[in-house]
Amino acid sequence: MTVATIARLAGVSAPTVSRVLNGQAGVSLGTRRRVEAVLQEYGYRRPEAAQMPVLELVFHALESLWALEIIRGVEQVAREHGLAVVLTEMQGRLTPGRAWTEQVLSRRPAGVIAVFSELTVAQQSQLATRSIPLVVLDPTGEPLHQTPSVGATNWSGGLAATRHLLELGHRRIAMISGPTNWPCCRARLDGYRAAMDAAGVPVDPELVRISTLYVEGGLHDGAALLSLPDPPTAIFTANDLQALGVYEAARRAGLRIPDDLSVVGFDDLAFTQWSGPPMTTVRQPLVQMGATAASMIVTLANGGTLENHRVELATTLIVRESTAPPRSH
């Protein structure tokens, strides 16, 4: 299937087809759609697909050790297969802009891994028509069912963290969640609720806070929880950064961890074992998640098929020194 054949079928010039294939500007929307329809209908595969020169890794933000762990996992697999890794940060936005799409299509990568990011249906279609596989890591929205994705057992992690606090004797257990429109955050919150329900402990609505997944979020909502007339004796957070914010909120309130307040994080980033005191947290296998996503890309780029389109890796509760039985009143 040559560019000239595609041009004849679409009723356009060969340079126009080349511009569409390379994601370049200067083509009207109607013409672009006509060319892409022909590409899709005839299953066009670009000759360079087998070379696999570059793997695109797209993050909505890069300021966390969380991102670094995923990059490590992706890079391990990329190195084994002679791939270079290209990073794009979207400065907090979830969907890449048009300029990114055009750059990616011109680079013709082996595949794209979108981390905590959402590609539009049009962007996904543009990748598909050029045989560029896409894998979503820890999707922020409900991914299209045919889009391969990698995540962790977030519900089980939330359940294990809350059960641990319940077994220590806590009943006033708060949860600082991340945005609940993100499935990973919603699952951790649901795991918390399930553990409380199974123990027959009612969840006080005042003890559940929806926050940002940063230190500032944990500090703000941790301080609000600790200033309640009947404050929690334990706080479970949706990630380690929030938990670090709760540590600071407790310090400002004159409380000691774990004597006055137990805290459980989520992720098990490197700093948790060095925080004061070392943090009890739920380990998310971030390096393995990155490596799994990259392996899926390699399989698809080589024309293979995936055994599973959705892979969930196990979380593990890591008990350290930030949790203890509640102080008796």
C-alpha positions in Angstrom: 0.0 0.0 0.0 2.0 3.0 -1.3 1.4 6.7 -0.6 0.5 7.2 -4.3 -2.2 4.5 -4.0 -3.7 6.1 -0.8 -3.7 9.5 -2.6 -5.6 8.0 -5.6 -8.2 6.3 -3.3 -8.7 9.5 -1.2 -8.7 11.8 -4.2 -5.9 13.9 -3.0 -2.2 14.5 -3.9 0.7 12.4 -2.6 2.2 15.3 -0.6 -1.2 15.7 1.2 -1.1 12.1 2.2 2.5 12.5 3.5 1.4 15.6 5.6 -1.4 13.5 7.2 0.9 10.6 7.9 3.5 12.9 9.5 0.9 14.9 11.5 1.8 18.1 9.7 -0.4 21.1 9.4 -1.8 22.6 6.2 -4.5 20.0 5.6 -8.2 20.7 6.0 -10.1 18.7 8.6 -12.4 17.2 5.9 -9.4 16.1 3.8 -7.5 14.7 6.8 -10.5 12.6 7.8 -10.9 11.3 4.2 -7.3 10.2 4.1 -7.5 8.6 7.6 -10.6 6.7 6.6 -8.7 5.2 3.6 -5.7 4.4 5.9 -8.0 2.6 8.3 -10.1 0.8 5.7 -7.0 -0.7 3.9 -5.1 -1.3 7.1 -2.1 0.8 6.1 1.1 0.0 8.0 4.1 2.3 7.7 7.3 0.5 6.7 9.2 1.9 9.6 7.0 0.3 12.3 9.3 -2.7 12.7 12.4 -0.5 13.5 10.9 0.6 16.9 13.3 3.6 17.3 11.4 5.5 20.1 9.0 4.9 22.9 6.9 7.9 23.8 6.1 8.3 27.5 3.5 11.0 28.4 2.9 12.3 31.9 0.4 14.9 33.1 3.1 16.0 35.7 6.7 15.0 36.5 7.4 16.6 39.9 7.0 13.4 41.9 9.2 10.4 42.7 6.2 8.4 41.6 6.9 9.4 38.0 10.6 8.5 38.4 9.8 5.0 39.5 7.6 4.4 36.4 10.3 5.9 34.1 12.8 3.4 35.6 10.6 0.5 34.7 9.9 1.7 31.2 13.6 2.4 30.6 14.6 -1.1 31.7 12.5 -2.7 29.0 13.2 0.0 26.4 17.0 -0.6 26.8 16.6 -4.4 26.3 14.9 -3.8 23.0 17.1 -0.9 21.7 14.5 1.8 22.2 15.0 5.4 23.2 12.5 6.9 25.6 11.0 10.3 24.9 9.3 12.1 27.8 6.5 14.6 27.5 5.1 16.5 30.5 1.8 18.3 30.1 2.2 20.6 33.2 -0.8 19.3 35.0 -3.1 19.0 31.9 -4.6 15.6 31.3 -5.0 15.7 27.5 -2.0 16.5 25.2 -2.5 19.4 22.8 -2.5 19.3 19.0 1.2 20.3 18.8 2.1 17.1 20.8 0.0 15.0 18.4 1.8 16.4 15.4 5.2 15.9 16.9 4.5 12.3 17.9 3.1 11.4 14.4 6.2 13.0 12.8 8.5 10.9 15.2 6.7 7.7 14.3 7.4 6.0 17.6 7.2 2.3 18.3 4.3 3.1 20.7 2.9 5.6 23.3 2.5 5.0 27.0 0.1 7.6 28.5 0.6 7.8 32.3 -2.3 9.4 34.3 -3.2 11.1 31.0 -6.2 11.0 28.7 -5.9 11.0 24.9 -9.0 12.1 23.0 -10.8 9.6 20.7 -9.4 11.5 17.7 -5.8 11.3 19.0 -6.3 7.5 19.7 -7.6 7.1 16.1 -4.7 9.0 14.6 -2.3 6.7 16.4 -4.2 3.6 15.4 -4.3 4.6 11.7 -0.5 4.8 11.7 -0.1 1.5 13.6 1.3 3.2 16.7 0.2 1.1 19.7 -1.1 2.9 22.8 -1.0 1.6 26.4 -2.6 3.6 29.3 -1.0 3.3 32.7 -3.2 3.8 35.8 -5.9 5.4 33.6 -7.5 8.6 34.9 -10.8 7.9 33.2 -12.6 4.8 32.0 -10.4 3.8 29.1 -12.0 2.5 25.9 -12.4 -1.2 26.3 -10.0 -2.0 23.5 -7.2 0.2 24.9 -4.6 -1.9 26.8 -4.0 -0.6 30.3 -1.9 -1.3 33.4 -2.8 -0.5 37.0 -2.6 -1.8 40.5 -5.0 -3.5 42.9 -6.1 -0.2 44.4 -9.3 -1.5 46.0 -7.4 -4.3 47.8 -4.8 -1.7 48.9 -7.4 0.6 50.4 -9.0 -2.4 52.1 -5.7 -3.7 53.6 -4.7 -0.2 54.9 -8.0 0.3 56.7 -8.2 -3.2 58.0 -4.8 -2.7 59.6 -6.0 0.4 61.4 -9.2 -1.3 62.5 -7.2 -4.3 63.9 -5.1 -1.9 65.9 -8.4 -0.7 67.5 -9.1 2.5 65.7 -12.7 3.5 65.0 -12.4 7.2 64.1 -10.6 6.5 60.8 -10.4 9.3 58.3 -9.7 9.0 54.6 -8.1 11.7 52.5 -8.9 10.7 48.9 -7.6 12.0 45.6 -10.0 13.1 42.8 -12.8 10.5 42.7 -13.3 10.9 38.9 -10.0 9.0 38.7 -10.7 5.2 39.0 -7.5 4.5 41.1 -8.5 7.1 43.7 -12.1 6.0 43.7 -11.0 2.3 44.2 -8.9 3.2 47.2 -11.8 5.1 48.8 -14.1 2.2 48.0 -11.6 -0.2 49.7 -11.6 2.0 52.8 -15.5 2.0 52.9 -15.6 -1.8 52.4 -13.3 -2.4 55.3 -15.3 -0.1 57.6 -18.5 -1.6 56.5 -17.3 -5.2 57.0 -16.2 -4.2 60.6 -19.6 -2.7 61.3 -18.1 0.8 61.8 -20.2 3.6 60.3 -18.2 6.1 58.1 -18.7 9.6 59.5 -19.0 11.8 56.3 -16.9 14.5 58.0 -14.0 12.1 58.0 -13.9 11.7 54.2 -12.1 14.4 52.3 -11.5 14.7 48.6 -8.2 16.5 48.0 -5.3 16.9 45.7 -2.6 14.3 45.5 0.2 16.6 46.8 1.7 17.5 50.2 -0.4 20.7 50.3 -3.6 18.6 50.0 -2.7 16.4 52.9 -1.6 19.4 55.0 -4.8 21.4 54.3 -7.3 18.5 54.8 -5.2 16.9 57.5 -5.4 20.2 59.5 -9.2 20.4 58.9 -9.7 16.8 60.2 -7.5 17.4 63.3 -9.4 20.6 64.2 -12.8 18.7 64.3 -14.5 18.6 67.7 -14.1 14.8 67.6 -11.0 14.4 65.5 -9.8 11.0 63.9 -7.3 8.8 65.7 -6.0 7.6 62.3 -5.9 8.9 58.8 -5.4 6.9 55.6 -4.4 8.9 52.6 -4.6 8.2 48.8 -0.8 8.7 48.4 2.4 9.2 50.3 2.7 12.9 49.5 -0.7 13.5 51.2 0.5 11.5 54.2 3.6 13.7 54.4 1.2 16.7 54.5 -0.7 15.0 57.4 2.6 14.6 59.2 3.1 18.3 59.0 -0.5 19.1 60.1 0.0 16.8 63.1 3.3 18.6 64.0 1.6 22.0 63.8 -1.2 20.7 66.0 1.2 19.5 68.6 0.4 15.8 68.0 2.9 13.0 67.9 2.8 10.1 65.3 1.8 7.4 66.1 1.2 8.2 69.8 -1.6 10.6 69.1 -2.4 9.9 65.5 -1.8 6.9 63.2 -1.1 7.6 59.5 -1.0 5.3 56.4 0.1 6.4 53.0 -0.1 4.7 49.5 2.7 4.1 47.0 5.8 3.4 49.2 8.0 6.0 47.6 11.6 6.0 48.7 11.2 8.8 51.3 8.6 6.9 53.4 11.2 4.7 55.1 13.2 7.9 56.1 10.3 10.0 57.2 9.9 10.6 61.0 8.6 8.2 62.0 9.1 5.7 59.1 5.7 5.6 57.3 3.3 2.6 57.1 2.1 2.6 53.5 0.6 0.5 50.7 3.3 -0.5 48.2 2.4 0.1 44.6 4.7 -1.8 42.2 5.5 1.3 40.1 8.7 0.1 38.4 7.0 -3.2 37.5 3.9 -1.2 36.2 6.2 0.8 33.9 8.0 -2.3 32.7 4.7 -4.1 32.0 3.4 -1.2 30.0 6.6 -1.1 27.9 6.6 -4.8 27.4 3.0 -4.5 26.1 4.1 -1.8 23.6 7.0 -4.0 22.3 4.6 -7.0 21.8 2.1 -4.8 19.9 4.8 -3.1 17.8 6.1 -6.4 16.7 2.6 -7.4 15.5 1.9 -9.7 18.5 -1.3 -10.0 20.5 -1.7 -9.4 24.3 -2.8 -12.2 26.6 -4.7 -9.5 28.7 -5.7 -6.0 27.7 -6.0 -5.0 31.4 -3.2 -5.9 33.8 -3.5 -5.2 37.5 -0.4 -5.8 39.7 -0.7 -6.6 43.4 -0.3 -4.0 46.1 1.2 -4.8 49.5 0.7 -3.3 53.0 4.1 -2.2 54.4 3.9 -1.8 58.2 6.4 0.6 59.7 6.2 3.0 62.7 3.5 5.5 61.9 0.7 3.3 63.1 -0.1 2.1 66.7 -3.2 1.4 68.8 -5.2 4.6 69.6 -4.4 6.3 72.9 -7.0 5.2 75.5 -9.2 8.1 76.7 
